């Protein structure tokens, strides 16, 4: 593979000094492309899901249970982003080996997030096309997600409690900040 000198190099998403196979809590944030309000809106400090928000939440809970055999109750969809606290067990040897159903035996967080974003995009596009099936030309949906995601390893109980409170209070904080109105037709 040759490196083209005119192209900017991509920012590394993983810390080179971190030992990711260790059991840890991760604070994960995924953002919508151009911060569009795909997943719904906030009213009176409560998240009101759009059709895409319902799809994304259903996929998150299904995939999380299928892959990790546990429920992830610490997550919050917002109009234009998503937060979750995820606990990953210590990985066994042979991890990242694909199973027959297409999932990973003991996935790294990046594999899981990539699969989640892909399934949400496919199902939202399917719903969008179905919604406009009677229209001669379906309006362009565009991208749903930004290319990558943000993760932070939770190092201690205090940090865990702060992140947990941040996730839980995010809809109320959003209301107080009075974010911009959603893009018409997106939420």
ABEGO torsion letter per residue (X at the ends): XBBBAABBBBBBABBAABBAABBBBBBBBBBBBGGBBAAEBBBGGBBBBBAAAAAAAAAAAAAAAAAAGBBBABBBBBAABBBBBBBBBBBBBGBGBBBAAGBBABBBAAAAAAAAAAAAAAAAAAAAAAAAAABABBBBAEBABBABBBBBBBABAAAAAAAAAAAAAAAAAAAAAGBBBBBBGAX
